[in-house]
Amino acid sequence: MSHRKLNLNLHHKLSRWDFVKTGLLIAGLAICFLIDRTYFFYPPSLAPAWNNVCFDIVGLLAGVDLILCGVLDVHIDMLVTLGLGVSVAFLTVLLVAESFHIFGAGYFRFHPVVVFEIYAIINLMQIAYEYDPRG
């Protein structure tokens, strides 16, 4: 076996399940925020923006996009890239909002969630790196 073949065999093959599980994560987070309209409270002047339904729906649509890309084995660059990019943006905005609560209000309930969201962002970036549109 040549060196090149060996290297190709050692790489993780991105599966449809990677898209589905990540899409379920993003959609689940968005649904939680759609249900709890008072999750973000600090600073009070930004609470309506942090809890905006439109933002949550965008996150939900990104999650559904990733789920459909995995279930239907879609390899349309625009759909996959849109789903991954919007999901990372969604999680990043959540991290920023939660940082305001942790550092501004001293509300430490968000620490486990922040670690989980950082892990999700790393997972999304790994999927984006390993994604091969040819299939």
Secondary structure as UniProt FT lines:
FT   HELIX           3..10
FT   HELIX           16..35
FT   TURN            37..38
FT   TURN            44..46
FT   HELIX           47..50
FT   HELIX           53..71
FT   TURN            72..73
FT   HELIX           77..99
FT   HELIX           100..104
FT   HELIX           108..110
FT   HELIX           111..130
FT   TURN            133..134
//
